[in-house]
Structures are given as C-alpha cells and as structure tokens.
Amino acid sequence: MADLPFTLDQLRILRAIVSEGSFKKAADTLYVTQPAVSLQIQNLEKQLEAPLFDRGGRKAQLTEAGELLLAYCDRILSQCQEACRALDDLHNLKGGSLVVGASQTTGTYLMPRMIGMFRQKFPEVVVQLHVHSTRRTGWSVANGQIDLAIIGGELPAELNEVLEVLPYATDELALVLPIKHPLSRLAELTKEDLYRLGFVCLDSQSTTRKTVDKLLAGSGLDVPRLRVEMELSSLEAIKNAVQSGLGAAFLPVVSIERELTAGTVHKPIIADLQVKRQLKLISHPARYSSRAAQAFRGEILPLFASADSPLRQAKKSKSDEKILG
C-alpha cells in the first residue's frame, strides 16, 4: 500500500484550526507553537499538491480541497478514538472513559446526579459531560464525540435516520410563584388566573424559551396574553427572581426540587393544564459502545427513566428473570 500523504497529527491540527478559527488559537489549544502548526499545514499541502486554506482573509478559510479533507478527517479521527477506547476496554471498567451529553436543563440538574452514582460504582472511569443545544448534541453523537445523550428538543431530520432515539422520561413544566404572592394561598389556579400574573422568562430569542412557549401553546394557553415583565439569561436567575418576589415562572420540575423541599417557592395546581415534554435518549447504533457506556446505560439511566421507558422495562424484565430463575 502506498504511503499516506498525511499523518494523524496533521489531521488533528487541521481540525483544530477549523474549530478555533485561526492558526494561533489552534496552536494554543494543542500546546505547540504557531510556526510548528504552519509548517505542518505547509508540508501537508505539499504532499497533497493542493492548498487547504485561503490565506487572504483574517479568519482561516478552507478551500474546496480543505473542505473535502475535513469531511474525511472527522471520520478518521473518530475511528481512531473508537479503536483506542475498544483497547482500553480490555482492561475492564477499572479504566477507560465515558462521554455523555445533554441539553441544558437535563445537563444542569439531572445528569450530574447520574454521573455521581456512576462514579461511586466505577470510580476509575473518567467521565465527561457535554451540555449543549439539542442540535449540537445530536451531531456530536452522530460524529462519535459523545457516547450517548439525553435531549429534550427535536433533532434535525437527517439525524433521526442515523441515530437510535428512544423515549426516556417525562419532563414537566410547573408554574411557581413567590411565597408571598396573593395567589400562593391557593392550592389550585385556573388558566384565567395566569393571565393576571407577571412572568419572569428566558430571553425571547433563546431556543429553550421558544420550546417552552410552544409547549404552553400546545397545552391550550394563549401565550401572547401572558404578561412578561422580565427576561433573564438562565434558569438559576429566574429561580432567584421568583424567590425574591419579582414574578411567576414556568420551570422544569427537576430544576426546582430543592426549592420545593425548602418551601421557598409555591407550586400550585392549574386546573385542566399539564405541560409536559418527552425527553429522549440518543445513541449511534453503528458505533462502538464501550463497556463504560453500556454500564451507564444499563445500570444508571433506568433509575431515572419514566415507567414506560424501554430502559426501565428492560431493567424490570431482567429483574423478573433473576426472580423466576
């Protein structure tokens, strides 16, 4: 077989330049000098007999040849990572790594608890958590950068054809009020009561806010009638605003468990209104699944899944088999 015109290091450098947007930032990320990065790319271009970057602008811009090589670069490096992880698995779960992903709410409030339980059982496995938008998380799973993830939004259509997507758990949005709000004396409110409240929400341009508004509209609320008095940038900021008496909010139940226990917010029932969405577990069926990923999926995820989730059902079936056996 003829010698390859590139090395893995050169592909890593190419990927870093594209990710970081410049030769200098790529050098900083890889802990090498900028001249070393430039020399490697120059050597690669000589071997390929084609320029990879258009050096006329301020930002590193790929040429057609560069775009073509990058597409293969991602696949090659992903396969190399899978090979390394498969070899690590020969040493069982006393080593290795696990990379899990999640969308914002699950990644902030639920996934850390899962990882904590997993680390108690397998303390020598290195675990990484990537929290991003549903779209970015989906592509990371498709590219082999994440083993599995829990998402709340809709995947791009092309990813639904590639990934395994399973219903995982129900995510409920609950109305919360300041403790001293007049309506906090009531255990149950009507939909009409909501239109008299002042709300604290996420920024109207955020993906999460758009998802929440869509869920509320689908549950029969006239969303434009809800009076938004304040927009903030995070769920934590919204919780603090509610506790400070600045307004009401719709928040995921998983994000307010501590506040409900402490009694610092009030969660009334709303007659004829339930706002829920389906969380989904995504993975890539054609990619190598490490023993760490299998253990996380088989032992930790079912503990937090909805009763009708395939993961919970599978765990229950195995338990039944042990009892009957």
C-alpha positions as CSV (number, residue, x, y, z in Angstrom):
1,M,0.0,0.0,0.0
2,A,1.3,3.5,-0.9
3,D,2.4,5.8,1.9
4,L,-0.4,8.1,3.1
5,P,0.1,11.8,2.2
6,F,-0.9,12.8,5.8
7,T,-0.3,11.9,9.4
8,L,-2.8,11.8,12.3
9,D,-1.1,14.8,13.8
10,Q,-1.6,16.8,10.7
11,L,-5.3,15.9,10.7
12,R,-5.6,16.9,14.3
13,I,-4.0,20.2,13.5
14,L,-6.4,20.7,10.6
15,R,-9.4,20.0,12.8
16,A,-8.1,22.4,15.5
17,I,-7.6,25.3,13.0
18,V,-11.1,24.9,11.7
19,S,-12.6,24.6,15.3
20,E,-10.7,27.6,16.7
21,G,-10.8,29.8,13.6
22,S,-7.1,30.6,13.4
23,F,-3.6,29.1,13.3
24,K,-2.7,30.9,16.5
25,K,-5.7,29.7,18.6
26,A,-5.1,26.1,17.2
27,A,-1.5,26.3,18.4
28,D,-2.6,27.4,21.8
29,T,-5.2,24.6,22.1
30,L,-2.6,22.0,21.0
31,Y,0.2,23.4,23.2
32,V,2.6,23.9,20.3
33,T,4.0,27.0,18.6
34,Q,2.2,28.8,15.8
35,P,5.3,28.2,13.4
36,A,5.0,24.5,14.1
37,V,1.3,24.5,13.1
38,S,2.0,26.5,10.0
39,L,4.9,24.1,9.0
40,Q,2.7,21.0,9.4
41,I,0.0,22.5,7.2
42,Q,2.5,23.6,4.6
43,N,4.0,20.1,4.5
44,L,0.5,18.6,4.2
45,E,-0.3,20.9,1.3
46,K,2.9,19.9,-0.5
47,Q,2.1,16.2,0.0
48,L,-1.4,16.7,-1.3
49,E,-0.3,19.2,-4.0
50,A,-3.3,21.4,-3.2
51,P,-3.9,24.4,-0.9
52,L,-6.1,23.7,2.1
53,F,-6.6,27.3,3.3
54,D,-7.4,30.6,1.6
55,R,-4.9,32.8,3.4
56,G,-6.3,36.1,2.1
57,G,-8.7,36.8,4.9
58,R,-8.3,37.3,8.7
59,K,-10.0,34.0,9.5
60,A,-8.7,30.7,8.4
61,Q,-11.0,29.7,5.5
62,L,-10.9,26.3,3.9
63,T,-10.5,25.8,0.2
64,E,-12.6,23.2,-1.7
65,A,-9.7,20.7,-1.1
66,G,-9.7,21.6,2.6
67,E,-13.4,21.0,2.9
68,L,-13.1,17.6,1.3
69,L,-10.2,16.6,3.5
70,L,-12.0,17.8,6.6
71,A,-15.0,15.6,5.9
72,Y,-12.7,12.5,5.9
73,C,-10.6,14.0,8.8
74,D,-13.6,13.8,11.2
75,R,-14.3,10.2,10.3
76,I,-10.7,9.1,10.5
77,L,-10.1,10.7,13.9
78,S,-13.4,9.4,15.2
79,Q,-12.5,5.9,14.2
80,C,-9.1,6.3,15.9
81,Q,-10.8,7.3,19.1
82,E,-13.1,4.3,19.0
83,A,-10.1,2.0,18.4
84,C,-8.3,3.4,21.5
85,R,-11.4,3.1,23.6
86,A,-12.0,-0.5,22.5
87,L,-8.4,-1.3,23.5
88,D,-9.0,0.4,26.8
89,D,-12.0,-1.9,27.4
90,L,-9.7,-4.9,27.5
91,H,-8.7,-3.6,31.0
92,N,-12.4,-3.7,32.0
93,L,-14.1,-0.9,34.0
94,K,-11.0,-0.2,36.1
95,G,-10.1,2.4,33.5
96,G,-11.4,3.9,30.3
97,S,-13.7,6.9,29.7
98,L,-17.3,7.8,29.2
99,V,-18.5,10.9,27.4
100,V,-22.2,11.8,27.9
101,G,-24.2,14.7,26.5
102,A,-27.4,16.5,27.5
103,S,-29.4,19.6,26.6
104,Q,-29.4,22.5,29.1
105,T,-31.9,21.5,31.8
106,T,-31.1,17.8,32.0
107,G,-27.4,18.6,31.8
108,T,-27.6,21.1,34.6
109,Y,-29.9,19.4,37.1
110,L,-30.2,15.6,36.3
111,M,-27.1,14.4,34.6
112,P,-24.7,15.4,37.4
113,R,-26.7,13.1,39.8
114,M,-26.4,10.3,37.4
115,I,-22.7,10.8,36.9
116,G,-22.2,10.9,40.7
117,M,-23.9,7.5,41.1
118,F,-21.9,6.1,38.3
119,R,-18.6,7.4,39.7
120,Q,-19.4,5.8,43.1
121,K,-19.7,2.4,41.4
122,F,-16.9,2.9,38.8
123,P,-14.5,5.5,40.4
124,E,-11.7,4.9,37.9
125,V,-13.7,5.6,34.8
126,V,-13.1,9.2,33.6
127,V,-16.4,10.8,32.8
128,Q,-17.0,13.9,30.7
129,L,-20.3,15.8,30.4
130,H,-21.0,18.0,27.3
131,V,-24.0,20.3,27.8
132,H,-25.2,22.0,24.5
133,S,-28.2,22.6,22.4
134,T,-30.2,19.5,21.1
135,R,-28.9,20.1,17.6
136,R,-25.2,20.3,18.6
137,T,-25.5,17.4,21.0
138,G,-27.2,15.2,18.2
139,W,-24.4,15.9,15.8
140,S,-21.8,15.1,18.4
141,V,-23.4,11.7,19.0
142,A,-23.5,11.1,15.2
143,N,-19.8,12.0,14.9
144,G,-18.7,9.7,17.7
145,Q,-17.7,12.6,20.0
146,I,-20.4,11.6,22.6
147,D,-21.3,8.1,23.6
148,L,-25.0,8.8,24.4
149,A,-27.1,11.8,25.4
150,I,-30.4,12.9,26.8
151,I,-32.2,15.6,24.8
152,G,-35.5,17.5,25.1
153,G,-35.7,19.2,21.7
154,E,-36.3,18.0,18.2
155,L,-33.3,16.5,16.2
156,P,-32.7,17.5,12.6
157,A,-34.5,15.2,10.3
158,E,-31.3,13.7,8.9
159,L,-30.1,12.6,12.3
160,N,-33.3,10.8,13.0
161,E,-32.3,8.4,10.2
162,V,-28.9,7.8,11.7
163,L,-29.3,7.7,15.5
164,E,-31.2,5.4,17.8
165,V,-33.8,7.6,19.5
166,L,-35.7,6.1,22.5
167,P,-38.3,7.8,24.7
168,Y,-36.7,8.2,28.1
169,A,-38.6,10.3,30.7
170,T,-41.3,12.9,31.0
171,D,-40.2,16.5,31.7
172,E,-42.9,18.6,33.3
173,L,-43.0,22.3,33.4
174,A,-44.6,23.7,36.6
175,L,-45.8,27.1,37.5
176,V,-44.0,28.6,40.5
177,L,-45.0,31.7,42.5
178,P,-43.2,33.8,45.2
179,I,-44.2,32.6,48.6
180,K,-45.8,36.0,49.5
181,H,-47.8,36.3,46.3
182,P,-51.5,36.7,46.9
183,L,-52.3,33.6,44.8
184,S,-49.8,31.5,46.8
185,R,-52.6,31.0,49.3
186,L,-54.5,28.9,46.7
187,A,-53.7,25.3,46.1
188,E,-55.3,25.4,42.6
189,L,-55.5,28.1,39.9
190,T,-57.4,28.4,36.7
191,K,-55.9,29.3,33.3
192,E,-57.6,32.7,33.5
193,D,-55.6,33.4,36.7
194,L,-52.4,33.0,34.7
195,Y,-53.2,36.0,32.5
196,R,-53.2,38.2,35.6
197,L,-49.7,37.2,36.7
198,G,-46.4,38.9,35.8
199,F,-43.9,36.4,34.5
200,V,-40.1,36.1,34.6
201,C,-38.8,34.3,31.5
202,L,-35.8,33.4,29.5
203,D,-34.8,35.7,26.6
204,S,-37.4,35.5,23.8
205,Q,-34.7,34.6,21.2
206,S,-33.4,31.6,23.2
207,T,-34.1,28.1,21.9
208,T,-35.3,27.0,25.4
209,R,-37.8,29.9,25.6
210,K,-39.2,29.1,22.2
211,T,-39.6,25.4,23.2
212,V,-41.4,26.5,26.4
213,D,-43.7,28.8,24.6
214,K,-44.5,26.0,22.1
215,L,-45.3,23.6,24.9
216,L,-47.6,26.2,26.7
217,A,-49.4,26.9,23.4
218,G,-49.9,23.2,22.8
219,S,-51.4,22.9,26.2
220,G,-54.1,25.4,25.4
221,L,-52.7,28.7,26.8
222,D,-52.9,31.9,24.8
223,V,-49.1,32.6,25.2
224,P,-49.2,36.2,23.8
225,R,-51.7,37.1,26.7
226,L,-49.1,36.1,29.3
227,R,-47.6,39.3,30.7
228,V,-43.8,39.0,30.6
229,E,-42.2,41.6,33.0
230,M,-38.6,40.4,33.0
231,E,-36.3,38.4,30.8
232,L,-33.2,36.7,32.2
233,S,-30.4,34.6,30.8
234,S,-30.6,31.4,32.9
235,L,-33.0,29.2,34.9
236,E,-31.0,29.9,38.1
237,A,-31.5,33.6,37.6
238,I,-35.2,33.1,37.1
239,K,-35.5,30.9,40.2
240,N,-33.8,33.6,42.3
241,A,-36.1,36.2,40.8
242,V,-39.2,34.2,41.8
243,Q,-37.9,33.7,45.3
244,S,-37.2,37.5,45.5
245,G,-40.9,38.2,44.7
246,L,-40.2,39.6,41.2
247,G,-42.8,37.4,39.3
248,A,-44.1,33.9,38.4
249,A,-42.4,31.5,36.1
250,F,-42.8,28.2,34.3
251,L,-39.8,26.0,35.2
252,P,-38.9,22.3,34.8
253,V,-39.8,20.4,37.9
254,V,-36.3,18.8,38.0
255,S,-34.8,22.3,38.4
256,I,-36.9,23.3,41.5
257,E,-36.8,20.2,43.6
258,R,-34.6,21.8,46.2
259,E,-36.7,25.0,46.4
260,L,-39.9,23.0,46.8
261,T,-38.4,21.0,49.6
262,A,-37.2,24.1,51.3
263,G,-40.5,25.9,50.8
264,T,-39.0,28.9,49.1
265,V,-41.4,28.8,46.1
266,H,-45.1,27.8,45.8
267,K,-46.2,25.3,43.1
268,P,-49.9,25.4,42.6
269,I,-52.0,23.0,40.6
270,I,-53.5,24.6,37.4
271,A,-57.0,23.2,36.5
272,D,-57.1,21.5,33.1
273,L,-53.4,22.2,32.4
274,Q,-50.5,19.9,32.2
275,V,-47.3,21.0,30.4
276,K,-45.1,18.1,29.6
277,R,-42.5,17.1,27.0
278,Q,-40.7,13.8,26.2
279,L,-37.0,13.5,26.9
280,K,-35.2,11.2,24.6
281,L,-32.1,9.0,24.8
282,I,-30.0,9.1,21.7
283,S,-27.0,6.9,20.7
284,H,-25.4,5.7,17.5
285,P,-26.2,2.0,16.9
286,A,-23.4,1.6,14.3
287,R,-20.6,2.9,16.5
288,Y,-18.6,1.1,19.1
289,S,-20.2,1.1,22.5
290,S,-17.7,1.0,25.3
291,R,-18.2,-1.1,28.5
292,A,-18.4,2.1,30.4
293,A,-21.2,3.4,28.1
294,Q,-23.0,0.0,28.4
295,A,-22.8,0.1,32.2
296,F,-24.1,3.7,32.4
297,R,-26.9,2.8,30.1
298,G,-27.8,-0.4,31.8
299,E,-27.4,0.5,35.5
300,I,-27.8,4.3,35.9
301,L,-30.2,5.6,33.3
302,P,-33.0,3.2,34.1
303,L,-33.1,4.5,37.7
304,F,-34.3,7.9,36.4
305,A,-36.4,6.8,33.5
306,S,-40.2,7.0,33.2
307,A,-42.1,3.8,34.0
308,D,-42.9,3.3,30.3
309,S,-39.4,3.9,29.1
310,P,-37.8,1.0,27.2
311,L,-34.8,1.2,29.6
312,R,-37.0,0.9,32.7
313,Q,-38.9,-2.0,31.1
314,A,-35.7,-3.8,30.1
315,K,-34.3,-3.5,33.6
316,K,-37.6,-4.8,35.1
317,S,-37.5,-7.8,32.7
318,K,-34.0,-8.7,33.8
319,S,-35.0,-8.4,37.5
320,D,-38.0,-10.7,36.8
321,E,-35.7,-13.2,35.1
322,K,-33.5,-13.3,38.2
323,I,-36.5,-13.9,40.4
324,L,-38.0,-16.6,38.2
325,G,-34.6,-18.2,37.5
